């Protein structure tokens, strides 16, 4: 049986029966009747002859081989990752995970709900905040949603948000788009210079900044708290394996992207965003929240405990119309943490920081002026007037770096970066901890569900009807 017959529902007999019922002789007559002439395209499509499934896969393989794969050191929230084979086989390539829909019916969705609760627990432990959602569309969306919460709970009448100039440019752009129709004024500021004058509903702080700098945010947080503004920290989750948690620093909300927890860059997405809030803000969380209840026999059971979308509750009570959760990608990120454990995550973060430190020191030894006093994974270099030239030279050498402006370039390292790509002759200074400080509480203190079952990952989705049906169809 060929591909169309397997994947396109109606066959020729079905089509004839339906057309006869509708009173049309053929598909062309039906299309003429229902498609307006103004949008009908009668031109001939110049398409190659149809290919079978095997031929199409071979052509895709051929095209993939021609794709250039330079070393990526751009950063900007996108990093190379290593997905463990157990997770790739057990989840990413498992139809029980990737075909399942939203777990609205908990009695047939316990596997997915448990995996999402695992994701929430991971985010809560990394951020040091009370409640985390079951993922959002991406990092910029998460920041925009956090700003909406700040407007609601910040000082009344303060329709202004102070935004760190260190947030990623795509985040700043989405925030501007979302803020304009709501009448929210977005004010950019440099945290090292303190808050701008005036009242703010919320303050967004990049942790670390897009160009790699890590600043001590406590003075800005104190200033924001003094006027009642909510503090939103846009934090890299891998950096949080080493840095003080946003909740410990006084943040009300933490947001970011979980992409670098084993999720491929995938040419720009999709990737799961995260959001976590302090106690008292959980009822305004956008998206979904998985909770633990008990079933009729008194056993632990998982369910969607809180949904603030207008589809689920009265519109006037809704706090967001955001419904998109990156369930599969959130599950991958959560299981990446399960696979590595707290010690493994810390080791990965330390290795990334060590390589970045070697690059930073190597640039200094080469006579270049580095910008960041404290950094995690990104080295920023001041090269007055020659950024474009260096950017082009790196590109010619098969390395993609970031040109911030005419005078600044940055390099970002990740878990796929090899020591050969870093400066091999310089020392490996550790991340300095006086400002900002490292974490003083144990990493991931709560047990992550599925830790003991990583080698047998399929066991979890078998608690879902989707996986049971898949197993049945396999015979």
N, C-alpha and C positions, 0 to 999 in steps of 0.2 A: 504494500500500500504506500503511495507516495505522500509527500509532506502535506499538500493541500487537503487530501482526503482525510488525513489524520487530524488536522488542526482547523479546518473550515467546516463548520457544522452542517449546513444544508448541502445535500447532493443534488444532482440534476433533477431527480424525480421529486424531491421535496420542493425545489424551486417551481417546478411546473404546477404542483398541487396548490401552492400558495398563490401563484399568479392567477390560476384559474379561479380561485376563491375571490380574489380581488377584481377579477374581470379584465385582465390584461393578457395579451398573447405571448409577450416575451419581456425580458428585462429592459430592453431599449424603450419599449412603449411605456413601461412603468416609470422609468427615469424621466422620460419626456413629460410625463404627467405631473410628477411631484417636484422636480428640480426647476426653480425659476430660471427663465432664459437669461436673466442678468448675471447669473453666477455660473452658468453652464459653460464649460470649456470644451469646445468641439475639436480642438487641435489634436493632431496625432502625437502620441507620446513616443519619443524615440528611446525605446527600451531594448536591451539585448534579449535574445531568446531566453525563455524561462529555464531556470536551472533546477535540478533536483536537490534534495537535502545534502547529499554527499558532495555534489559539485559546489554548492553554495558554501559549505564549510571549508572546502579546499580553497576557494577563492578568498574567503575571509582570512584564512591562515596566510595566504600569499600576501595579502595587503598588510596584515599585522607585521610581517617580517620587514616591510619597507618603512615602518614607522621609526623615526629617529627616537632614541632613548637616551638623551643626555643626562648627566648627573644633575639632579635638582637640588639647588641650595637657595631657592628664592625665599622660602619661608612663607610669610603672610597667612599662617594658619594651615598650610598644606605641607605635609611631611611624608617622606618615605617610611613605610612600616614593614614589619615582617609578620605575616599572619601564620600562626602555628598550623601545621598540616592537620592536626586533630580537629581544629576549629573549621578549617576550610572544608574538610570532608564531612564532618559531623553536622555543620550548620549551613555554611554558605552554599554548598552543593546538595543540600538535603531538601527535597520538595516539602517535607513536613514542616520546615521552617520558612522557606522562601515563597511558598504559595499561600500560606495562611493569611486570612483577613483579620481585621480588628477583633480582638477578643471580647466582643460584647456579651457572649454567653459563657460565663465562667465555668459552668459545669462541663464544658467540652474544650476549655482553653487553659487548663491548669499549667501546662508546660510553658506556654508563652508568658503567662502572668507571673510565674515563678522566675523566669529569666528576666523579665522587666523589673521585678522587685529587686533582683540581684543588681541590676543596673542602677536603680535608685539608691540602694545601700552603698554601692561604690561611690557614687557622686556625693552622697551625704558625708561619707568618711573623708573623701578628698577635700571637700570644701569646708568641713567643720560646721555645717548648717543642719538645721533640724529636719527639713523635708525637701526631697527632690522629686521632680516630675519624671515621667516615663519617656522623656526625650522630646525635642522639638525639631523643626525642619532643619535648622542650621544655626551657626553662631550669630550672624546678623539678626535673624529673626528673634533669637533668644534675648539679645540686647534690647531690641525694640519692645518686646513684651515686658521685660523688666522695667523699662522706662514707663510703660503704661501703669504698672503697679506703683511706681514711685509717684506718679501724678495723682493717683488715687489716695495714697497714704501719706504723702508729704504735706508740707504746710499748705493750708487752703489758700487758693488764689495764686500760688507760685507756679505758673505754667512755664517754667524754665528748667532746662537740664544742662548741667555742666559736663562736658565730655572731654576726656583726656585726649590730647592730640596724638597719643600713642596707640589708639585703637587702630585696627586694620582699616585701610581705606574703604573696602567693600562694606564693612560694618558701619562706618560713618555715613556712607551713601544710603544704605537701607534705612538707617535711623532718620536721616533727613527726609526721605520719601514718606516714611510712616508718620513723622512728626508734623509735617506741614498741614495736612488736612485736619489735624486735631488741634491746631493752633498752639503747638508747643514750640517754644523758642529753644534752639540748640546753641549753646555757647561753648566754643572750644577753649581749652586752657591747658597750661603746662603744670603738672602737679608739683614740680620743683619750685614753682613761683607762687604756689598757693591758689586758693579759690578766687575767682573774680568777684567783684563787688556785686551786691544784690542778693535777693532771695532765690533759692533753688528748691525744686521738689525732689531732685535726685542728682547724684554725682556718679559718673561712670569712670572707673579707673582701670587702665590696662595693666595686666599683671602676668607676665612681663609686657613691655611695650612692643609694638610692631617692629621697631628697629632694634629690639633686643634688650633695652635698658630695664633694669629692675631698680625701682626707687622705693624708699621707705614711705609707705602710704599713710602712716599713722597721723601725721600732722593734718593732712587733707581730710582724713576720716573724722578727726576730732572737730575740725572746723565745720564739716557738714553736719555732724551730730548736734553741734551747738545751735544751729538754726533749724533743726528738725528734719533735714533732708535725708532721704534714704541713700545708702551707699551701695552701688552696684559694682562688683569687681568682675571684669572680663578676664578670666584666668585660664591659662594653659594647664590642662589636667596632669600632664606628665611633669611639669615644673612643680606642681603641688605635691609631688612625692618627696620633694626636697624643701620647698619653701613653707613658711608659716601659712596655715590655712586662712582663707578669707574670713571665716566665721570667728577665728581667734583674734583677727585684727579689728573686728568690729563691723564687718560688712553685713548688710541686711539681705543682699541677694548676690549670688554668684552665677555666672553664665559662661558659656564657652562651647568649644567643639570637642567631641570625643574621637575625632578622626584618627589621631595618632595612637589610639589604643587598638592597633592591629588592623585598621580599616584602610584599604588601598586608596590612593589619591583619586583614581578612576577619572582622570582627565578633568578634575574639578568637582566631583561630587557624584551622588549624594553622600552626605555625612550627617551623623546625628548630633544635634545641638543638645546642650544640657542646661537646666535651670534648677537652682536650689534656693530656698528662702529660710529665714529665721522663723521661729515659732511666732504665730500670730498673723502670718501672711499666707499661710497654706491655702486658705479658701479663695485666694485670688490667683492661684497658679494657673497658667494657661495649659491647655492640653489635658493629659490624663495622669491620674495618680493611682497606682496599684496598692491595695492594702491587704492585710491579713485578717480573715474572719474565721468562722468555724462552720462546718457543714452540719447536716441534720444528725450525724452520728458523733458530733463533737470533735471531729478531726480538723486540723488546720486546713484552711481553704483560701484561695486567692481570688480577688475580684477587683474590678475597677471601682475604687472607693470614692473618688471625687472627680467630677467632670464639670467644668465651668463654661462649656460651650453652649451657645444658644440652641443648638439642635437637641440638647439633652434636658435643659431646664428652661423656665420662662425667660423670654428675651430680656425683660427688664432686670432680671437677676444675673444675667450672664456677664462675666468679666472679660471674655475674649471670644472671638469667633475662630481662633486658631484650633484646628483639629488635627493637623498633620503631625504625626509622630513617626520617627524613623525606626520602626520596631526591629526589623532585621538587623540594621546597623547598630542599634543600641544593644541588642543581644550579642552581636559580635564583640563590641567593646567591653561589655560586662564579662563575657567568657574569656577575653584576653586577660583581664585582671585575675580571673579564677585560675587560668593556666599558669600565670607567672607568680601569683601570690604577692604579698606586700614586699618581701625581700627582693623578688625578681623585678618588680616595678621600680623599686628604689635603685637597684643595680643598673637598670636601663637608663634611668634619669641621670645617675652619676656618670655613666659612660658618655652620654650625650654632652653633659656639662664639661667633662674632662676634655673631650675633643674640641669643643668650642673654645675652652680656655687655651688649649694649645694653638689653635688658629689665631686667637687674639694675641697671644704672646709672640707667635711667629711674625705676625704683621708688625708688631712693635720692633722686633729684632731686624726686620727688613727696612726700618726707617719710616714706616707709615704711622699716622696718628690715629689711634683708635678712639672711639667716642665713649663707649660704655664702661663705667667704673665697675658696675655689677652686672652680670649677665647670666643667662641660662644656656641658650642654644644658638644665639645670633650675635655675630660680630659685625659691628658697624665701623666703617673706616672713612675718615675725612680725606678726600682727594680733590682739592679745589680745582674745578674746571676740567677734570679729566675723567669724571665718572662714566661718561658715554664711551670713551675710548677703552677703559678697562672692562666695561660691560661687554663691548663687542669682542674684545680679546678673549674673555672668558667663554663667550658663546662659541667662538671659533675653536676653542679647545674642548668643546663638548660639555661645558659646565654652565648651567643657568644660575645666575645670581640676580640680585635685585638692585636696580638703580633707583634710589629714593628721589634724587634730584641731580642737578649738575655737579654737586660737590660730595655726595655721599653714596656709597655702595654698601650692601650688607651681604653676609654669607650666613646661612642657617644650616645646622647639622641635625641629624636625626639618628634613629637606631640602625639605619642602613649605611650610614657614612662609615667608611673604612679609615683606619689610622693612617693609611698612605695618603688620604686626602687631607689630613690635618698636618700640621707642622711637626715633623718627626724628630727634630733635633732640640726642641725646647722642652721645658719642664711642664708638669701637669698640675698647676695650682688648683686647689679646691675652691669651690664657690664660697666666697667670703660670707660670713654669717652675722656680723655685727649689725649691718643694715643692708637688706632686710634680714630677719632672723629665720633660722630653720624651724621645722616643726618640732614641738616638744611633746606631742602626744603620739602614741603608737599609730603607725599607718594602718588603715583599714581594720579598726578594732573589731568590727562586727564580722561574723563568719559569712562568707559569700556562698550562697546556695549553689551546690554543684561542685564544690572544690574537690570532693572525693571521687567525683564521677567524670572528671575531664576526659580520661581515656575512653569512656563510654558515653560520650555526649548524646547519642541518639536516645538514651533512656529518658531524658527530660521531655522532648517533644512527643514521646509516645503517650503522654498524658493528655495530648490534644487529639480531638477528633480528626483534624487535618492529617496528622501523621498516621493515625490508625487507618484512615481511608487509603492513604498512599501505600501502606504496607499491604492492605487487602488487594489493591490493584496490581501489586507486584506478584501476587499469587503466593 
